[in-house]
């Protein structure tokens, strides 16, 4: 059975509104946090634990935990949503773009970072759930390419897990985890249209 908590971890800036999904524009993510470049002050998993687990994951694939990798892991851990390469470069202008691109590839290979492909020209990157400690899903806008992290209420998440396990069982599939990406058009793009 996949781990399911009765109440998913809550983002530090997230307010719970009964009957709404976390990340919903109806109130759980304040409008000031909507841009993907907003940083949260503290990731759900303490930074020292994030760095320790990242170092272990990199060592498992014979890679060192260099200063650039450490910088990118800290940045991904503090971001409230997946970041594109241009967003990373804007937040860390002292790093060379080619180095950031290579480093993200190594972090992805080691399972430290997750690449999220969107409809625009840039992939987004986030800290993998095993390192962030935050189980979540995504709202992906096909118009602007934005990606927003969302969490489900515990009872809804439990139902999703149960249904996915039943589906996997019917197909003889052994699930390890799940991720739901809801594809559509964000509120800002709907208003602009």
C-alpha positions as CSV (number, residue, x, y, z in Angstrom):
1,X,0.0,0.0,0.0
2,X,1.2,3.5,-0.8
3,X,1.6,5.7,2.2
4,X,-1.5,7.9,2.6
5,X,-1.9,10.3,5.5
6,X,-5.3,11.4,6.7
7,X,-4.2,15.0,6.0
8,X,-1.5,15.8,3.5
9,X,1.3,18.1,4.5
10,X,0.3,21.7,4.2
11,X,2.4,24.3,2.5
12,X,3.5,27.0,5.0
13,X,1.5,29.7,3.2
14,X,-1.5,27.5,2.4
15,X,-4.8,28.1,4.2
16,X,-7.3,25.3,4.3
17,X,-10.7,26.0,2.9
18,X,-13.2,23.2,3.4
19,X,-14.4,21.6,0.1
20,X,-11.5,23.0,-2.0
21,X,-8.4,21.4,-3.4
22,X,-5.1,22.8,-2.3
23,X,-3.8,25.0,-5.0
24,X,-7.3,25.9,-6.1
25,X,-7.7,29.6,-7.2
26,X,-10.8,29.7,-4.9
27,X,-8.6,30.4,-1.9
28,X,-6.0,27.9,-0.9
29,X,-3.1,29.5,-2.6
30,X,-3.1,33.3,-2.1
31,X,-2.9,35.1,-5.4
32,X,0.5,36.5,-4.4
33,X,1.9,33.0,-4.5
34,X,0.6,32.1,-7.9
35,X,3.8,33.0,-9.9
36,X,6.1,30.0,-10.0
37,X,9.0,32.0,-8.9
38,X,7.7,32.7,-5.4
39,X,9.8,31.1,-2.8
40,X,8.6,29.5,0.4
41,X,10.6,30.3,3.5
42,X,11.0,26.7,4.7
43,X,10.4,23.4,2.7
44,X,8.3,20.7,4.3
45,X,11.4,18.6,4.9
46,X,14.1,20.4,6.9
47,X,16.9,21.6,4.6
48,X,19.6,19.5,6.3
49,X,17.6,16.4,5.6
50,X,17.0,17.4,2.0
51,X,20.8,17.9,1.5
52,X,21.6,14.6,3.3
53,X,19.1,12.6,1.2
54,X,20.3,14.4,-2.0
55,X,23.9,13.5,-1.2
56,X,23.0,9.9,-0.6
57,X,21.0,9.7,-3.9
58,X,23.9,11.2,-5.8
59,X,26.4,8.9,-4.2
60,X,24.2,5.9,-5.3
61,X,24.9,6.9,-8.9
62,X,28.6,7.6,-8.3
63,X,28.1,11.4,-8.4
64,X,29.5,14.0,-5.9
65,X,27.3,16.6,-4.1
66,X,29.1,19.7,-5.5
67,X,28.5,23.3,-4.5
68,X,26.4,23.9,-7.7
69,X,24.3,20.8,-7.0
70,X,23.8,21.9,-3.5
71,X,22.7,25.4,-4.6
72,X,20.2,24.0,-7.1
73,X,18.8,21.5,-4.5
74,X,18.3,24.3,-2.0
75,X,16.6,26.4,-4.7
76,X,14.2,23.6,-5.8
77,X,13.5,22.9,-2.1
78,X,12.5,26.5,-1.5
79,X,10.4,27.0,-4.6
80,X,6.6,26.8,-4.2
81,X,6.2,25.4,-7.7
82,X,8.4,23.8,-10.4
83,X,10.9,26.1,-12.0
84,X,12.0,26.5,-15.6
85,X,15.6,27.0,-16.6
86,X,15.1,30.8,-17.2
87,X,13.5,31.1,-13.8
88,X,16.4,29.3,-12.1
89,X,18.8,31.5,-14.0
90,X,17.0,34.6,-12.8
91,X,17.1,33.4,-9.2
92,X,20.7,32.3,-9.5
93,X,22.4,34.6,-12.0
94,X,25.9,33.7,-10.8
95,X,25.6,30.1,-12.2
96,X,26.4,29.4,-15.8
97,X,23.4,28.3,-17.8
98,X,25.2,25.3,-19.3
99,X,26.2,24.2,-15.8
100,X,22.7,24.5,-14.5
101,X,21.3,22.4,-17.4
102,X,23.9,19.7,-16.8
103,X,23.4,19.7,-13.1
104,X,19.6,19.4,-13.5
105,X,20.3,16.4,-15.7
106,X,22.4,14.7,-13.0
107,X,19.9,15.5,-10.3
108,X,17.2,14.0,-12.4
109,X,19.2,10.9,-13.1
110,X,19.8,10.5,-9.4
111,X,16.1,10.9,-8.6
112,X,16.7,14.1,-6.7
113,X,14.9,16.3,-9.2
114,X,11.8,15.7,-11.3
115,X,11.3,17.1,-14.8
116,X,7.8,18.2,-15.7
117,X,7.2,18.7,-19.4
118,X,4.7,21.4,-20.3
119,X,3.2,22.9,-23.4
120,X,5.6,25.8,-23.7
121,X,9.3,25.6,-24.7
122,X,10.7,25.0,-21.2
123,X,10.5,22.0,-18.9
124,X,10.0,22.7,-15.2
125,X,12.0,21.1,-12.4
126,X,11.1,20.4,-8.8
127,X,12.6,18.4,-5.9
128,X,11.4,14.8,-6.1
129,X,8.8,13.8,-3.5
130,X,11.2,11.4,-1.8
131,X,13.4,14.4,-1.0
132,X,10.8,17.1,-0.4
133,X,8.5,15.1,1.8
134,X,5.5,16.7,0.1
135,X,3.2,14.5,-1.9
136,X,1.4,16.6,-4.4
137,X,0.0,16.8,-8.0
138,X,0.1,19.4,-10.7
139,X,-2.1,21.8,-12.6
140,X,-0.4,22.4,-16.0
141,X,-1.5,25.2,-18.2
142,X,-1.4,24.5,-21.9
143,X,-1.6,28.2,-22.8
144,X,1.3,29.6,-20.8
145,X,3.1,26.5,-19.5
146,X,2.7,27.3,-15.8
147,X,2.8,24.5,-13.4
148,X,1.1,24.8,-10.0
149,X,1.6,22.3,-7.2
150,X,-1.7,21.1,-5.6
151,X,-2.5,18.7,-2.7
152,X,-5.7,16.8,-2.3
153,X,-7.6,16.4,1.0
154,X,-6.6,13.2,2.8
155,X,-9.9,11.4,2.1
156,X,-9.7,12.3,-1.6
157,X,-6.1,11.2,-1.9
158,X,-7.0,7.9,-0.2
159,X,-9.8,7.3,-2.7
160,X,-7.4,8.1,-5.6
161,X,-4.9,5.6,-4.2
162,X,-7.5,2.9,-3.7
163,X,-8.8,3.3,-7.3
164,X,-5.4,3.3,-8.8
165,X,-4.4,0.2,-6.8
166,X,-7.5,-1.6,-8.1
167,X,-6.7,-0.5,-11.7
168,X,-3.1,-1.6,-11.3
169,X,-4.2,-5.0,-9.8
170,X,-6.6,-5.6,-12.8
171,X,-3.7,-5.2,-15.1
172,X,-1.1,-7.1,-13.1
173,X,0.8,-4.0,-12.5
174,X,2.8,-3.3,-9.3
175,X,2.5,0.4,-8.5
176,X,5.3,2.2,-6.6
177,X,3.8,5.7,-6.5
178,X,1.5,8.0,-8.4
179,X,1.3,11.5,-9.8
180,X,-1.7,13.3,-11.2
181,X,-1.1,16.1,-13.7
182,X,-4.3,18.0,-14.6
183,X,-3.9,19.6,-18.0
184,X,-5.9,22.7,-18.9
185,X,-5.9,26.5,-18.9
186,X,-5.0,28.5,-15.8
187,X,-7.2,31.3,-14.4
188,X,-4.9,34.0,-15.6
189,X,-4.9,32.7,-19.2
190,X,-8.7,32.3,-19.1
191,X,-9.1,35.9,-18.0
192,X,-6.7,37.1,-20.7
193,X,-8.6,35.3,-23.5
